[in-house]
Amino acid sequence: MNRDLIGNLAWGGGIVALALADSFARREGYIDADMVNRIVLGATGLMIAWQGNRLPKTFVPSACGREARRVAGWSMALSGLVYAALWAFAPFQVALIGGCGAIILGMAVTFGYGFWLRGRARPA
């Protein structure tokens, strides 16, 4: 199997196992529903950061492609870390709005930079 696929399956299985363990802990009265949401969504943010960290390390033959992957990796890694930190420390509404905003901003940076590179590469 491909190493990337194994890593992705491990993250997915880990988050599902974490959600199941949190649901059990909530049912037993150890944690409340807010904590379950925070733990699972914080883990999701860490997964996004991990994916962003791995993105520039994959091989792309063109220089523009490598440059686009570097920017995409940085924007994904930083937005994932902001998302996870907000779910760990901020009030619920701030984490919801700010976290989603961080992910959307990371995507906008990636798309904007890709379109800018595409326009720069076209002949005049």
N, C-alpha and C positions, 0 to 999 in steps of 0.2 A: 504494500500500500504506500501511497505517497505520504511523505512526512507532514506536509501541510494539511492533508486531509485528516491524518491522525490527530494533529494538534487541534484542528477545528472540532472534531468529534469529541475530543477530551474536554474542551471548553464547554461545548453544548451539554455533554453528559454531566459535567461538574456543576453547571448552573441548575440543571434539572434536579440533581441530587441535593444541592443546596436548598432549592425551593421546597423539596419534599421534607428535608430535615427541619427547615424553618416552620413548615406547616405543622409538623408533628410537635415541635416545641411550643408553637402557639396553642395548639389543642390541649397540651398539657399545662398551659398557663405560665410557661417560663418567659415568653416574650409576647408583645402585643402585635396587632396587625400592622401598625406603622413600622415597627422594626423589621418585620418580614419584608415589606416593600423596600425599605432602605437597603437591606442586605442584598436582596436579589438584584435590584437596580444598580447598586454600587458594583456588584460583580459584573454586570453587563457593561458598565463604563470601563472597568478594567479590561474586559475582553476587547472592547473597541480600541483601547490604548495598545493592547498587545498586537492586534491586527495592524494598527498603524505603524508600530515598531518593526514589524516583519515586512511591510510593504516595500520599502526601498531595497531590501536585501534580495529580492527576486531578480532574475536576469531579464533585461530588456535590451535588444540590440541597438536601438537608436539613442542618440544623446538626448533628444527632446523627450523621449519616453522615460529615460532615467531621471531627468529633471522633473518631469511631471509626477513620477512616483515618489521622489524625495519630498516634494511639497505636499502631496497627498498624505504621505506617511506622517510628516510633522503635524499637519492639521488634524489628522485622525487621532494621533497619539495625544496631542494636547487637549483636544476637545473631549476625548475619553477620560483623561485624568481630571479635567474640570467637572465633567458629569459625575464621576465617582466621588470626588471631593464634596460636591454640593449635596449628593445624597447621603454622605456620611455626616456632614456638619451643619447644613443649612436647614431652616424651617421647611416644612413640606411644600408650601406654595412656591417659595423661592427656589427650592431644588427642582421642582417640576418645570417651572418656567425658565429658570436659568440653565438647567441641564439640557432641556430641549433646544434652547437658544444656542448653547455651545455646540451641540451636534449640528444644528442647521448652519451655524456660522462656519464650522469646519467643512461641511459639504459645499457651502457657497465659495469658500476660498479655493477648494479643490477644483470645482467646475470653472470658476472665474479664471484661475491660472491656466487650466487646460485650454479654455477658449482663447486666452491671450497668447499662449504658445502656438496654437493653431493659426491664429491670424498673423503672427510673426513669421511663421514658416512658409506662408503662401507667397508665391512670387508676385511682384508688383505689376 
